[in-house]
Amino acid sequence: MSLNNIIEVKNITKTIKGKNILDDISFKVNSGECIALIGPNGAGKTTLMNCLLGNKFINTGSIKINSLNPGNQKLKEFLNILPQENVVPEKLKVKELLGFIQKLYKNPLTNEEIDELLRFNDSQKDNFASKLSGGQKRLLSFIITLIGRPKLIFLDEPTAGMDTSTRIRFWEIVNNLKNKGLTIIYSSHYIEEVEHTADRILVLNKGKLVRDTTPHAMRAEEIEKYFTLPIKYLDLLKDSDIINNLLGTFYIDQEKGWTLLNRGTVIGSIHFNIEELIRGLGNKNSDKLLQKSDSINREINQYKQILNISKYQKSIQDEANDNITDFDSTLLNKLEMLRIEYRRLKREKEQIDKLLSDNKNFKTYIESMKLMIRINDKVIPLTSDKIEGYNDTIDSLKSKLRFISQDINQVFSKIRKLEKELIPLEEQDSLFTTQSWTRKFNVTLSKLHINQALLEEHIQNLNSQKKNIDNEIKIRTKENNSAAIALYKSIKTYAELLEVNFGEEIKLEYIFTSNLKELSGALLQKLVFSFKLSYLKETEKVLGIKLPIIIDSPSAKELDSYNVKLMFDILKNDFPDNQIFIASIYKYDFNESNAKFIELKGSVLE
C-alpha cells in the first residue's frame, strides 16, 4: 500500500442470500481526497461503506485502511462515520451530549471549535436534542462525527432531511475540512452537491463499479451527448429562436401551460419566450442586439455596485464622524513614515557593514604583503595598528553600527505595534472573522475616491444606450414583423370559433401579455387555447413540418363538455394530420376510428 493511499480496495465481492451486492470492486483513495459514491437505490453504496468500516465482512478480495484491516481497534480514532439515520440521544441536552462525546477522546475538539462549527445559540444548546429540527439533528450528528478529530470520515447520504440553509452550512464545513487535508467519502443523490464538492466520483450500479471519474470529466461527457435528425431538418435548426421555444408551442400543461402563456417554464428546465419565437418566425434575428443589450446591462449593474459602495462609504464615515478615516489614515501615515525610516536605517547599516568588510580586507591585505617600515633606524613590520587613524575609524564604525542596530530594532518594534493595532494579531493567526473583514474593508474603502455624480451620469448614459437598443429590438419584434401580425389574426380567428369576443379594441400588443390575469374560468382557458394553437399553426408554416399536440386536462378550470367539443372541432378541422395526445380523468367521444385509449387503473407506481 502506497504511503499516499489511505484506502486500497482489491476485487471485493459481497454476497447476501445468493445475490451479489458488491461485484469485483477495486479502487484506491489517496489521503486528502473527497470521494463521492453515487448510484441508484440498491446500487450497493451503503453496503460498500459498511464493508470499509468492518461492519460487514466481504466474501472475496481485500480492503486496507491505513494499511490495516477494517474494524482494527487502531482505527478507532482514525476514522468515523455519519450514518444515514440520526443516532442522537434525544433525552440528553445538546451541551450535555457534546460534553459526553468529548470525554471519549484523548484530543477532542474544544468547546470553541464545536461552537464555530455548530453555530447553535445558547437556547438551542440548552435544549433537548429531541426538540431540534430534522436538519439541526443532522448537523449535530455530523459535528459529533468530527469531535474526535478523525483523519478519515464516511458520510452516508449526509444531507438527507436538511433544509437549504443547513445544507449550505454543511458543505461549508466539508470544504473547510477538505482544505485541512481530511479524507472524505460520502454517498449522495444530489448531483449538484457531487459536482461542486467531490474530487472523484465512483459510480455504482447493481453492485458494480461502472465509473471512476471526476466532476469535470462527467460534465464534459454530458456536453457531448447528442441525437440525430434527418438531413432535411438542417436548415430548420439554424434558427435557434424557434427551436428553443418549440415545446411551448404544442405542450399545454394543466398547471403551467394553461395559465402562463408567453414567458416562463414549460416543463423541467425548458423555457418559453414569445418574443424569441416571433423573431424566429419573422426571420428577425436580433442576437447581436440582444448580446449588446446584455453587455450594457452587465456594465450598468457593475457601476451600480460601485455606486452602492460609495453610498456605503458615506454611511460609515457619517456613523463614525469620520473617525475611521481620520484615525486609520493617521495610523497608516505614521506606519508608512516608520517604514521609510526603517529602510533608511537598513541602507545605512549595509553601508557600514560594507566599510567594515572593506577595512577587514584591507587589514588582511596589508598583513599578507609583510611590508616593513623604518622608524629611527629601526625596521618593524607594517600592521594595521601602525596606520594612523585606522583603529579609530574601525571603532567609530562599530559604535555607529551598534546605535543604528538599536534604532532599527526600535523602529521595527513600533512598526509591528502599529500593524497589530490596524490588524489585531489574533485575527491574523485565526480564520478571518466577519468583524476583521468588515474592519479591513472599511479601512480600505475610506481611502477610495469615488465620484458619485460622475458615476450616476455614466449609468444614465448607459441606460439611454440600452433603451435605444431595446427599442430597436422591440420594433424588429413587434412592429415590423409579419409573423406577429399573422399570429394576431390567427388568435382572433380561433377565439371567435370558441365563441370568445376577441374584440377589435384588443390591439396587436395583447399577444405579448405575460399572462391573462384579468380573465378566469372557461373564458381564460378558451383564450389560452387560441393562443397555443396559433403558436403551433404559425410555427408549422415556417418549419414546414407537422408537430404533435399535447394537452393535459382540457376539462380543467370550469370548461364544460360544450366548450371541449368546440376545441376538439378546431383540432379536427385545422390539425387533421397532427398527432394529438390528451391526458384527462374524463373520457371523450372523438368519433374517430384511429383514436386510441390507454386507461390507467390504480397507482402506476407502488
HELIX and SHEET records of a PDB file:
HELIX    1   1 LYS A   45  LEU A   53  1                                   9    
HELIX    2   2 GLN A   73  LEU A   75  5                                   3    
HELIX    3   3 VAL A   94  GLN A  102  1                                   9    
HELIX    4   4 ASN A  111  LEU A  118  1                                   8    
HELIX    5   5 ASP A  122  LYS A  125  1                                   4    
HELIX    6   6 ALA A  129  LYS A  131  5                                   3    
HELIX    7   7 GLY A  134  LEU A  146  1                                  13    
HELIX    8   8 THR A  164  ASN A  179  1                                  16    
HELIX    9   9 ILE A  191  THR A  197  1                                   7    
HELIX   10  10 PRO A  215  ILE A  223  1                                   9    
HELIX   11  11 ILE A  231  TYR A  233  5                                   3    
HELIX   12  12 LEU A  234  LEU A  237  1                                   4    
HELIX   13  13 SER A  240  ILE A  243  1                                   4    
HELIX   14  14 LEU A  247  PHE A  250  1                                   4    
HELIX   15  15 ILE A  274  LEU A  281  1                                   8    
HELIX   16  16 ASP A  287  GLU A  319  1                                  33    
HELIX   17  17 ASN A  323  MET A  369  1                                  47    
HELIX   18  18 SER A  384  LYS A  386  5                                   3    
HELIX   19  19 TYR A  390  LEU A  422  1                                  33    
HELIX   20  20 LEU A  425  ASP A  429  1                                   5    
HELIX   21  21 THR A  434  SER A  446  1                                  13    
HELIX   22  22 GLN A  452  LYS A  474  1                                  23    
HELIX   23  23 ILE A  475  GLU A  479  3                                   5    
HELIX   24  24 SER A  482  LEU A  497  1                                  16    
HELIX   25  25 LEU A  508  PHE A  512  5                                   5    
HELIX   26  26 GLY A  521  LEU A  543  1                                  23    
HELIX   27  27 SER A  561  ASP A  574  1                                  14    
SHEET    1   A 3 LYS A  19  ASN A  30  0                                        
SHEET    2   A 3 ASN A   5  ILE A  16 -1                                        
SHEET    3   A 3 THR A  60  ILE A  65 -1                                        
SHEET    1   B 6 LEU A  79  LEU A  82  0                                        
SHEET    2   B 6 LEU A 152  ASP A 156  1                                        
SHEET    3   B 6 THR A 183  SER A 187  1                                        
SHEET    4   B 6 CYS A  34  ILE A  38  1                                        
SHEET    5   B 6 ARG A 200  ASN A 205  1                                        
SHEET    6   B 6 LYS A 208  THR A 213 -1                                        
SHEET    1   C 3 TYR A 251  ILE A 252  0                                        
SHEET    2   C 3 ILE A 549  ASP A 552  1                                        
SHEET    3   C 3 ILE A 580  ALA A 583  1                                        
SHEET    1   D 2 ARG A 263  ILE A 267  0                                        
SHEET    2   D 2 ILE A 270  ASN A 273 -1                                        
SHEET    1   E 2 MET A 372  ILE A 375  0                                        
SHEET    2   E 2 LYS A 378  PRO A 381 -1                                        
END                                                                             
